[in-house]
Amino acid sequence: MTIVLICLVPLSLNWVGIDFSSSTVALDLAATAQLPAAAMADALHQAMEGSYTHTILEWSAFCAAIFTVILAFAHFNIKHDVTTPVIGVALLCAGLMDAFHTLAADRLIDAVASNENLIPFTWALCRLSNAALTIIGVSLFFVGSAYRKWQGNTLFVAVVSATFGLLAYSIIHICATSASLPQTMFPDALITRPWDVLPLVLFIIAGIWIYPNFYRNNPNLFSHSLVISTIPNIATQAHMAFGSTALFDNHFNIAHFLKIIAYLVPLMGLILDYIRTHQTLEQRNHELDLEIHDRKQAEENLQSVIHELQTTQLQLVQTEKMSGLGQLVAGVAHEINNPVNFIYGNIQPAKDYVHDLFHLIELYREHYPEPPATITQEIETIDLEFIEQDLPKLLGSIDIGANRIRQIVMSLRTFSRLDESEIKDVNIHEGIDSTLVILTNRLKETGHRSAIKVTKAYGDLPLIECYAGQLNQVFMNILTNAIDAIEEQYEATTASDEHYQGHITIASRLVDTDHILITITDNGIGMSAQTQQKIFDPFFTTKTVGKGTGMGMPISYQIITEKHRGKLICQSSFGQGTTFEITIPRAIHHPTTGTH
């Protein structure tokens, strides 16, 4: 509707008396030569007013065509749709013909014919080429499957552009170099410019059939603007074919103005389509970025879930191993405990019976000092005197051994903690001692090293409310790693220090009224700073394949920090040994009752 109104405005202004023609004053060369220089320049400019107006209007249209083709190729670079640059080139070539036509009219390029014939004839050819080139450019994409084949084909665009450009230049060159051109203006006829009727018909056909079909096949703002551009094109040709009777008259200038509008409409459509395409591209890029971000987030979440599953699996395996060890230890302790108690409980009666029997023998010796020969012979055979001295010692050894077994059984039961509730007040030292009992075999001397010395520096600690079995698991992990580190140090120092002896020191003390501190120090191989930073990371281990899972210390850290709300700190220097500091509260918050 806006374009229609723009096309009607010049006619409306004509009806109210406004004339858009350029005044043409015949130049009297003899009189002009007598004028002063300034007056002569004014006279020349007045005589050239129509030519100046014509040049401005034509080059405005040409500039619009240049902007259109530049934007068309920018659009092609984003969307890879060959229709846009091909049609843009068609419009540019039409604009080029307008530019060549103006240059010839202004004698900026060589021309043979006079402007009276050159301007109207080349105008008609330019308008005919404008209609024909755009129609051809659009019609190239009614070939069916070929359209899809040309999509994104830069060579195709280049060939079409070169063909259109060569055609435009050839037409204007032929016209400019022709000595005689046909008459194109008939002021007294109904159709004042019959050569402009054919472009008018072509624009009508394009607006009614070709451009709408193109829009239906390629619905976008640019193709829609081509349909709209036929309105000022048709109006332009109507002014020239039925109104213009002379160069630079009212209808001549209106037609040139409307031709600018006809060029600007596709340009505006292309600008709007470019903006929309760019916005769509940005939206797609934004959506793609969001999708990439979501996929990365999902991948990170998946990796996190996998990591948690692996951690949980190994924790379950570790817990199951410790649970199995606890059950085994508890079972063995239970099975040993009954016969040991039976043995231990009968040792004292046996001592009493032996004492009574020896007393009876002494009584027989007093009352029967001269026994028969057979009894004397048997006394000598069994060495009764030696039995009287050795049997009490033998029973004492059995007593000591049975008592030792009872202590080991108690340590095993303390380590397993299966006969206690999950949270209970316990003597923390009993847990450490029971763990050392389990590791006794590893602390003993072996073929390649001496026994590992263990020093206890226990403080006076109260009973601690804790998960006893889980704390024993922490002690087991730390002490096992200490023994491994000492064995590595043995291997590293065998040649340089034959007197090296592994040493583990376990100390405990009250930090304040609410917390206790347990330190476990070894003089093993130690750790580098890099290793020390990673020891609580799941699956990190410096041990060879099959010797460690990398979960012992992470689980220990979780037990101390999460289960007991404490701290587990590692201090180590490579070649100097390692110290683990365990700080836990004397009482932990009960997870179900909310009480201490």
C-alpha positions as CSV (number, residue, x, y, z in Angstrom):
1,M,0.0,0.0,0.0
2,T,2.9,2.4,0.8
3,I,4.4,1.8,-2.6
4,V,1.1,2.5,-4.4
5,L,0.7,5.8,-2.4
6,I,4.2,6.8,-3.4
7,C,3.4,6.1,-7.0
8,L,0.3,8.2,-6.8
9,V,1.9,11.2,-5.0
10,P,3.5,12.7,-8.2
11,L,0.2,12.6,-10.1
12,S,-1.6,14.1,-7.1
13,L,0.9,16.9,-7.0
14,N,0.5,17.4,-10.7
15,W,-3.3,17.8,-10.2
16,V,-2.6,20.7,-7.7
17,G,-0.4,22.4,-10.2
18,I,3.1,21.2,-9.4
19,D,5.3,20.4,-12.4
20,F,8.4,18.2,-12.1
21,S,9.9,19.0,-15.5
22,S,13.4,20.4,-15.8
23,S,13.4,23.8,-17.5
24,T,15.3,23.8,-20.7
25,V,16.5,27.1,-22.0
26,A,17.9,27.2,-25.5
27,L,21.5,28.4,-25.4
28,D,22.3,31.3,-27.7
29,L,26.0,30.7,-28.3
30,A,26.6,34.2,-29.7
31,A,24.9,36.0,-26.9
32,T,26.4,33.7,-24.3
33,A,29.9,34.5,-25.6
34,Q,29.3,38.2,-24.8
35,L,28.4,37.5,-21.2
36,P,30.9,37.9,-18.3
37,A,32.4,34.7,-17.0
38,A,30.1,34.3,-14.0
39,A,27.0,35.0,-16.1
40,M,28.2,32.6,-18.8
41,A,28.6,29.8,-16.2
42,D,25.1,30.5,-14.9
43,A,23.7,30.3,-18.4
44,L,25.5,27.0,-19.1
45,H,24.2,25.5,-15.8
46,Q,20.7,26.6,-16.6
47,A,20.9,25.0,-20.0
48,M,22.2,21.8,-18.4
49,E,19.6,21.6,-15.6
50,G,17.7,18.8,-17.3
51,S,20.9,16.8,-17.9
52,Y,21.9,17.3,-14.3
53,T,18.6,16.1,-13.0
54,H,18.6,13.1,-15.4
55,T,22.2,12.2,-14.2
56,I,21.3,12.4,-10.5
57,L,18.2,10.3,-10.9
58,E,19.9,7.7,-13.0
59,W,22.9,7.4,-10.7
60,S,20.7,7.2,-7.7
61,A,19.0,4.1,-9.2
62,F,22.4,2.7,-10.1
63,C,23.7,3.2,-6.5
64,A,20.6,1.3,-5.3
65,A,21.4,-1.5,-7.7
66,I,25.0,-1.6,-6.4
67,F,23.9,-1.8,-2.8
68,T,21.4,-4.5,-3.7
69,V,24.0,-6.8,-5.4
70,I,26.5,-6.3,-2.5
71,L,23.9,-7.2,0.1
72,A,22.8,-10.1,-2.2
73,F,26.2,-11.7,-2.1
74,A,26.5,-11.1,1.7
75,H,23.1,-12.9,2.0
76,F,24.4,-15.7,-0.3
77,N,27.5,-16.0,2.0
78,I,25.2,-16.7,4.9
79,K,22.3,-18.6,3.4
80,H,23.9,-20.1,0.2
81,D,20.7,-19.5,-1.8
82,V,21.7,-18.8,-5.4
83,T,18.5,-17.0,-6.2
84,T,19.5,-13.9,-4.3
85,P,22.8,-13.2,-6.0
86,V,21.5,-14.1,-9.5
87,I,18.6,-11.7,-9.2
88,G,20.8,-9.1,-7.5
89,V,23.2,-9.4,-10.5
90,A,20.3,-9.0,-12.9
91,L,19.3,-5.8,-11.1
92,L,22.9,-4.6,-11.1
93,C,23.2,-5.2,-14.9
94,A,20.1,-3.3,-15.5
95,G,21.5,-0.5,-13.3
96,L,24.8,-0.7,-15.2
97,M,22.9,-0.1,-18.5
98,D,21.3,2.9,-16.8
99,A,24.8,4.1,-15.8
100,F,26.2,3.5,-19.4
101,H,23.1,5.2,-20.8
102,T,23.7,8.3,-18.6
103,L,27.5,8.4,-19.3
104,A,26.7,8.3,-23.0
105,A,24.1,11.0,-22.7
106,D,26.6,13.2,-20.7
107,R,29.3,12.4,-23.3
108,L,31.5,11.0,-20.6
109,I,32.0,8.1,-23.0
110,D,32.1,8.3,-26.8
111,A,28.7,8.5,-28.5
112,V,27.8,9.2,-32.1
113,A,24.0,9.8,-32.0
114,S,22.5,13.0,-30.6
115,N,20.8,13.0,-27.2
116,E,17.4,13.5,-28.7
117,N,17.6,10.0,-30.1
118,L,20.2,8.4,-27.8
119,I,18.6,9.1,-24.5
120,P,15.0,7.8,-25.2
121,F,16.2,4.9,-27.3
122,T,18.8,3.7,-24.7
123,W,16.3,4.3,-21.9
124,A,13.8,2.0,-23.6
125,L,16.5,-0.6,-24.1
126,C,17.6,-0.3,-20.5
127,R,14.0,-0.8,-19.3
128,L,13.5,-3.7,-21.6
129,S,16.8,-5.2,-20.4
130,N,15.7,-4.5,-16.8
131,A,12.5,-6.4,-17.2
132,A,14.1,-9.2,-19.3
133,L,17.1,-9.8,-17.1
134,T,15.2,-10.0,-13.9
135,I,12.6,-12.3,-15.5
136,I,15.4,-14.5,-16.9
137,G,17.1,-14.5,-13.5
138,V,13.9,-15.5,-11.8
139,S,13.0,-18.0,-14.5
140,L,16.3,-19.9,-14.0
141,F,14.8,-21.3,-10.8
142,F,11.7,-22.8,-12.4
143,V,13.7,-25.6,-13.8
144,G,12.8,-28.1,-11.1
145,S,15.7,-30.2,-9.7
146,A,18.3,-27.9,-11.3
147,Y,17.5,-25.3,-8.6
148,R,18.6,-27.7,-5.8
149,K,21.7,-28.6,-7.8
150,W,22.7,-24.9,-8.1
151,Q,22.3,-24.2,-4.4
152,G,25.6,-22.9,-3.0
153,N,27.2,-23.1,-6.4
154,T,29.5,-20.1,-6.6
155,L,30.6,-20.9,-10.2
156,F,27.0,-20.8,-11.4
157,V,26.6,-17.4,-9.8
158,A,29.8,-16.2,-11.4
159,V,28.8,-17.4,-14.9
160,V,25.4,-15.8,-14.8
161,S,26.8,-12.6,-13.5
162,A,29.4,-12.4,-16.3
163,T,26.8,-13.2,-18.9
164,F,24.4,-10.5,-17.7
165,G,27.2,-7.9,-17.4
166,L,28.5,-8.7,-20.9
167,L,25.0,-8.4,-22.4
168,A,24.4,-5.1,-20.7
169,Y,27.6,-3.5,-21.9
170,S,27.2,-4.9,-25.4
171,I,23.8,-3.3,-25.8
172,I,24.8,0.2,-24.7
173,H,28.1,0.0,-26.6
174,I,26.2,-0.8,-29.8
175,C,23.8,2.1,-29.2
176,A,26.5,4.6,-28.4
177,T,28.5,3.8,-31.5
178,S,25.5,3.7,-33.9
179,A,25.4,6.7,-36.2
180,S,21.6,6.6,-36.5
181,L,19.0,5.4,-34.0
182,P,15.3,4.9,-34.6
183,Q,12.8,7.5,-33.6
184,T,11.3,6.7,-30.2
185,M,9.1,9.7,-29.2
186,F,5.9,10.6,-30.9
187,P,4.5,13.7,-29.0
188,D,1.2,13.8,-30.9
189,A,0.3,10.1,-30.6
190,L,-1.7,8.3,-27.9
191,I,1.3,6.2,-27.1
192,T,4.1,8.8,-27.0
193,R,6.9,6.3,-26.6
194,P,5.9,3.0,-28.2
195,W,9.3,1.4,-27.4
196,D,8.4,1.6,-23.7
197,V,5.3,-0.5,-24.2
198,L,7.2,-3.8,-24.4
199,P,8.9,-3.3,-21.0
200,L,5.5,-2.3,-19.6
201,V,4.0,-5.6,-20.8
202,L,6.9,-7.6,-19.4
203,F,6.6,-5.9,-16.0
204,I,2.9,-6.6,-16.0
205,I,3.5,-10.3,-16.8
206,A,6.2,-10.5,-14.2
207,G,4.0,-8.9,-11.5
208,I,0.9,-11.1,-12.3
209,W,2.5,-14.4,-13.0
210,I,6.3,-14.9,-12.8
211,Y,7.2,-13.1,-9.5
212,P,4.2,-14.5,-7.6
213,N,5.2,-18.0,-8.7
214,F,8.7,-17.4,-7.6
215,Y,7.5,-16.1,-4.3
216,R,5.4,-19.3,-3.8
217,N,8.5,-21.4,-4.5
218,N,10.8,-19.3,-2.4
219,P,8.8,-17.5,0.3
220,N,11.0,-14.7,1.8
221,L,11.0,-11.0,2.1
222,F,13.2,-10.5,-1.0
223,S,11.1,-12.5,-3.4
224,H,8.0,-10.7,-2.0
225,S,9.7,-7.3,-2.6
226,L,10.2,-8.3,-6.3
227,V,6.4,-8.7,-6.6
228,I,5.9,-5.3,-5.0
229,S,8.7,-3.7,-7.2
230,T,6.5,-4.3,-10.3
231,I,4.2,-1.6,-9.1
232,P,6.7,1.3,-9.4
233,N,8.1,-0.3,-12.6
234,I,4.7,-0.4,-14.2
235,A,4.0,3.1,-13.1
236,T,7.4,4.2,-14.5
237,Q,6.7,2.6,-17.9
238,A,3.1,4.1,-18.0
239,H,4.5,7.6,-17.5
240,M,7.0,7.1,-20.3
241,A,4.8,5.3,-22.7
242,F,1.7,7.4,-22.4
243,G,2.9,10.7,-20.9
244,S,6.5,11.8,-21.7
245,T,6.7,13.9,-25.0
246,A,10.1,15.4,-24.6
247,L,13.4,15.0,-22.7
248,F,13.3,16.1,-19.1
249,D,9.6,16.9,-19.1
250,N,7.2,16.2,-16.1
251,H,6.5,12.6,-16.9
252,F,10.1,11.9,-17.8
253,N,11.4,13.0,-14.4
254,I,8.5,11.3,-12.5
255,A,9.4,8.1,-14.4
256,H,13.0,8.4,-13.4
257,F,12.0,9.0,-9.7
258,L,9.7,6.0,-9.7
259,K,12.5,3.9,-11.2
260,I,14.6,4.7,-8.2
261,I,11.7,3.5,-6.0
262,A,11.6,0.3,-8.1
263,Y,15.3,-0.3,-7.3
264,L,14.9,0.6,-3.6
265,V,12.0,-1.9,-3.0
266,P,14.1,-5.0,-3.7
267,L,16.9,-3.4,-1.8
268,M,14.7,-2.9,1.3
269,G,13.3,-6.4,0.9
270,L,16.8,-7.8,0.8
271,I,17.9,-5.7,3.8
272,L,14.9,-7.0,5.8
273,D,15.5,-10.5,4.6
274,Y,19.2,-10.2,5.5
275,I,18.3,-8.9,9.0
276,R,15.8,-11.8,9.5
277,T,18.3,-14.3,8.2
278,H,21.0,-13.0,10.4
279,Q,18.6,-13.0,13.4
280,T,17.6,-16.6,12.5
281,L,21.2,-17.6,12.2
282,E,22.0,-16.0,15.5
283,Q,19.0,-17.7,17.1
284,R,20.2,-21.0,15.6
285,N,23.7,-20.4,16.8
286,H,22.4,-19.5,20.2
287,E,20.2,-22.7,20.2
288,L,23.2,-24.7,19.0
289,D,25.3,-23.2,21.8
290,L,22.6,-24.1,24.3
291,E,22.4,-27.6,22.9
292,I,26.2,-27.9,23.0
293,H,26.2,-26.6,26.6
294,D,23.3,-29.0,27.5
295,R,25.2,-31.9,25.9
296,K,28.4,-31.0,27.7
297,Q,26.4,-30.6,30.9
298,A,24.7,-34.0,30.3
299,E,28.1,-35.5,29.5
300,E,29.6,-34.0,32.6
301,N,26.6,-35.3,34.6
302,L,27.0,-38.7,33.0
303,Q,30.7,-38.8,33.8
304,S,29.9,-37.7,37.3
305,V,27.2,-40.4,37.7
306,I,29.6,-43.0,36.2
307,H,32.3,-41.8,38.6
308,E,29.9,-41.9,41.5
309,L,28.8,-45.4,40.5
310,Q,32.4,-46.6,40.2
311,T,33.2,-45.0,43.6
312,T,30.1,-46.5,45.2
313,Q,30.9,-49.9,43.6
314,L,34.4,-49.9,45.0
315,Q,33.1,-48.6,48.3
316,L,30.7,-51.4,48.4
317,V,33.4,-53.9,47.4
318,Q,35.7,-52.4,50.1
319,T,32.9,-52.4,52.7
320,E,31.9,-55.9,51.7
321,K,35.6,-57.0,52.0
322,M,35.8,-55.5,55.5
323,S,32.4,-56.9,56.4
324,G,33.5,-60.3,55.2
325,L,36.8,-60.0,57.1
326,G,34.8,-59.0,60.2
327,Q,32.5,-61.9,59.8
328,L,35.4,-64.3,59.2
329,V,37.3,-62.9,62.2
330,A,34.1,-63.0,64.3
331,G,33.5,-66.6,63.3
332,V,37.0,-67.7,63.9
333,A,37.0,-65.9,67.2
334,H,33.8,-67.6,68.2
335,E,34.9,-71.0,67.2
336,I,38.3,-70.6,69.0
337,N,36.8,-68.9,72.0
338,N,34.8,-72.0,73.3
339,P,37.6,-74.5,73.3
340,V,40.1,-71.9,74.6
341,N,37.8,-71.1,77.4
342,F,37.4,-74.8,78.1
343,I,41.2,-75.3,78.2
344,Y,41.8,-72.1,80.2
345,G,39.1,-72.9,82.6
346,N,40.5,-76.4,83.3
347,I,44.1,-75.4,83.7
348,Q,43.7,-74.4,87.4
349,P,41.9,-77.6,88.4
350,A,44.6,-79.6,86.6
351,K,47.2,-77.7,88.7
352,D,45.3,-78.5,91.8
353,Y,45.0,-82.2,90.9
354,V,48.7,-82.5,90.1
355,H,49.6,-80.8,93.4
356,D,47.3,-83.3,95.3
357,L,48.8,-86.3,93.4
358,F,52.4,-85.2,94.2
359,H,51.4,-84.7,97.9
360,L,50.0,-88.2,97.9
361,I,53.2,-89.6,96.5
362,E,55.1,-87.9,99.2
363,L,52.9,-89.5,101.9
364,Y,53.5,-92.9,100.4
365,R,57.3,-92.3,100.6
366,E,57.0,-91.4,104.2
367,H,55.0,-94.4,105.2
368,Y,56.5,-96.9,102.8
369,P,60.2,-95.9,102.5
370,E,61.1,-99.3,101.0
371,P,58.7,-100.0,98.1
372,P,58.8,-103.3,96.2
373,A,61.4,-103.7,93.4
374,T,58.8,-103.3,90.6
375,I,57.7,-99.8,91.9
376,T,61.3,-98.8,92.4
377,Q,62.0,-99.9,88.8
378,E,59.1,-97.9,87.5
379,I,60.1,-94.7,89.4
380,E,63.5,-94.9,87.8
381,T,62.0,-95.5,84.4
382,I,59.6,-92.5,84.4
383,D,62.1,-90.2,86.2
384,L,59.5,-89.2,88.8
385,E,61.8,-86.5,90.2
386,F,62.0,-84.7,86.9
387,I,58.2,-84.9,86.4
388,E,57.7,-83.4,89.8
389,Q,59.9,-80.4,88.7
390,D,58.7,-80.0,85.1
391,L,55.0,-80.7,85.2
392,P,54.2,-77.5,87.1
393,K,56.2,-75.6,84.5
394,L,54.4,-77.3,81.7
395,L,51.0,-76.4,83.1
396,G,52.2,-72.8,83.6
397,S,53.2,-72.6,79.9
398,I,49.8,-74.0,78.9
399,D,48.2,-71.3,81.2
400,I,50.2,-68.5,79.5
401,G,49.4,-69.8,76.0
402,A,45.7,-70.2,76.7
403,N,45.7,-66.7,78.1
404,R,47.5,-65.3,75.0
405,I,44.9,-67.0,72.8
406,R,42.1,-65.5,74.9
407,Q,43.7,-62.0,74.4
408,I,44.0,-62.6,70.6
409,V,40.3,-63.7,70.4
410,M,39.3,-60.6,72.3
411,S,41.3,-58.4,69.9
412,L,39.6,-60.2,66.9
413,R,36.2,-59.6,68.4
414,T,37.1,-56.0,69.1
415,F,38.2,-55.5,65.5
416,S,35.1,-57.1,64.0
417,R,32.7,-55.2,66.2
418,L,29.8,-57.3,65.0
419,D,28.5,-57.8,68.4
420,E,28.1,-54.1,69.0
421,S,25.6,-51.4,67.7
422,E,26.7,-49.1,64.9
423,I,27.3,-46.2,67.2
424,K,28.7,-46.9,70.6
425,D,31.1,-45.6,73.2
426,V,34.3,-47.5,72.8
427,N,37.9,-47.4,73.9
428,I,39.7,-46.2,70.8
429,H,42.9,-47.8,71.8
430,E,41.3,-51.3,71.7
431,G,40.5,-50.7,68.1
432,I,44.1,-49.7,67.3
433,D,45.4,-52.7,69.2
434,S,43.0,-55.1,67.5
435,T,44.1,-53.8,64.1
436,L,47.8,-54.4,65.1
437,V,46.9,-57.9,66.0
438,I,45.4,-58.5,62.6
439,L,48.6,-57.1,61.0
440,T,51.0,-59.0,63.4
441,N,52.2,-61.2,60.6
442,R,53.1,-58.3,58.4
443,L,55.0,-56.6,61.2
444,K,57.2,-59.6,61.8
445,E,60.7,-60.0,60.4
446,T,60.9,-61.4,56.8
447,G,63.7,-62.7,54.7
448,H,64.5,-59.3,53.2
449,R,63.9,-57.0,56.2
450,S,63.9,-56.9,60.0
451,A,60.7,-56.6,62.1
452,I,58.9,-53.3,62.0
453,K,58.9,-51.7,65.4
454,V,55.7,-50.3,66.7
455,T,55.7,-47.6,69.5
456,K,52.5,-46.6,71.3
457,A,52.2,-43.3,73.0
458,Y,48.6,-43.5,74.1
459,G,47.2,-40.6,76.1
460,D,44.5,-40.9,78.8
461,L,41.4,-40.8,76.6
462,P,37.8,-41.2,77.6
463,L,35.4,-43.5,75.8
464,I,34.6,-42.2,72.3
465,E,31.2,-42.3,70.6
466,C,31.9,-43.5,67.1
467,Y,31.4,-46.0,64.3
468,A,33.9,-48.4,65.8
469,G,34.0,-50.8,62.9
470,Q,34.6,-48.0,60.4
471,L,37.3,-46.4,62.5
472,N,39.0,-49.8,62.6
473,Q,38.8,-49.8,58.8
474,V,40.6,-46.4,58.7
475,F,43.3,-47.7,61.1
476,M,43.7,-50.8,58.9
477,N,44.1,-48.6,55.7
478,I,46.6,-46.2,57.2
479,L,48.7,-48.9,59.0
480,T,48.7,-51.1,55.8
481,N,50.0,-48.2,53.8
482,A,52.6,-47.4,56.4
483,I,53.9,-51.0,56.2
484,D,53.9,-50.8,52.4
485,A,55.9,-47.5,52.5
486,I,58.4,-49.0,55.0
487,E,58.9,-52.0,52.7
488,E,59.5,-49.7,49.8
489,Q,62.0,-47.8,51.9
490,Y,63.8,-51.0,52.7
491,E,64.1,-51.8,49.0
492,A,65.4,-48.2,48.4
493,T,68.0,-48.2,51.2
494,T,69.3,-51.7,51.3
495,A,72.5,-50.8,49.5
496,S,73.1,-47.5,51.3
497,D,71.9,-48.2,54.8
498,E,72.0,-51.7,56.1
499,H,70.9,-50.6,59.6
500,Y,67.6,-49.1,58.5
501,Q,64.7,-50.4,60.6
502,G,61.0,-49.7,59.9
503,H,59.3,-47.8,62.7
504,I,55.6,-46.9,63.3
505,T,54.6,-44.6,66.1
506,I,51.0,-44.3,67.2
507,A,50.0,-41.5,69.6
508,S,46.8,-40.2,71.0
509,R,45.8,-37.3,73.1
510,L,42.9,-34.9,73.9
511,V,43.0,-31.8,71.8
512,D,40.4,-30.0,73.9
513,T,37.4,-31.1,75.9
514,D,35.5,-32.1,72.8
515,H,38.0,-33.6,70.4
516,I,40.8,-36.2,70.3
517,L,43.8,-36.5,68.1
518,I,45.4,-39.7,66.8
519,T,48.6,-39.6,64.9
520,I,50.2,-42.5,63.0
521,T,53.7,-41.8,61.8
522,D,56.0,-44.1,59.8
523,N,59.6,-43.7,58.5
524,G,58.8,-45.2,55.1
525,I,59.4,-43.9,51.6
526,G,57.1,-40.9,52.0
527,M,55.3,-39.0,49.2
528,S,56.0,-36.2,46.8
529,A,54.0,-33.0,47.0
530,Q,52.1,-34.0,43.8
531,T,51.2,-37.4,45.2
532,Q,50.2,-36.0,48.5
533,Q,47.7,-33.7,46.8
534,K,46.0,-36.7,45.2
535,I,45.9,-39.4,47.9
536,F,42.3,-38.7,48.8
537,D,41.2,-38.7,45.1
538,P,39.2,-41.8,44.2
539,F,41.1,-44.4,42.1
540,F,44.4,-42.7,42.6
541,T,47.2,-45.2,43.6
542,T,50.9,-45.4,43.3
543,K,50.9,-49.1,43.8
544,T,51.3,-51.6,41.0
545,V,48.3,-53.2,39.3
546,G,46.6,-55.7,41.5
547,K,48.0,-54.3,44.8
548,G,45.8,-51.3,45.2
549,T,42.4,-50.0,44.0
550,G,43.0,-46.3,45.0
551,M,39.9,-46.4,47.3
552,G,41.4,-47.1,50.7
553,M,42.3,-43.5,51.5
554,P,39.2,-41.8,49.9
555,I,37.0,-44.2,51.9
556,S,39.0,-43.4,55.0
557,Y,38.6,-39.7,54.3
558,Q,34.9,-40.1,53.9
559,I,34.6,-42.0,57.1
560,I,36.5,-39.4,59.1
561,T,35.0,-36.2,57.6
562,E,31.5,-37.2,56.8
563,K,30.7,-40.0,59.2
564,H,32.5,-38.5,62.2
565,R,32.6,-34.8,61.3
566,G,36.4,-34.8,61.8
567,K,39.6,-34.1,59.9
568,L,42.1,-36.3,58.2
569,I,45.4,-34.6,57.4
570,C,48.4,-36.1,55.7
571,Q,51.9,-34.6,56.1
572,S,54.7,-36.3,54.1
573,S,58.1,-35.7,52.6
574,F,59.6,-38.0,50.0
575,G,62.3,-40.2,51.7
576,Q,61.4,-38.9,55.2
577,G,58.2,-40.7,56.0
578,T,54.5,-39.8,56.5
579,T,52.2,-38.7,59.3
580,F,48.4,-39.0,59.3
581,E,46.5,-36.9,61.8
582,I,43.0,-38.0,62.7
583,T,40.9,-35.5,64.6
584,I,37.4,-36.6,65.7
585,P,34.9,-35.3,68.2
586,R,34.3,-37.3,71.4
587,A,30.6,-37.6,70.4
588,I,29.0,-37.6,67.0
589,H,25.4,-36.5,66.2
590,H,23.2,-39.5,65.9
591,P,21.7,-39.6,62.3
592,T,18.3,-40.8,63.3
593,T,17.4,-39.5,66.7
594,G,19.1,-36.2,66.4
595,T,20.7,-36.6,69.9
596,H,24.2,-37.2,71.3
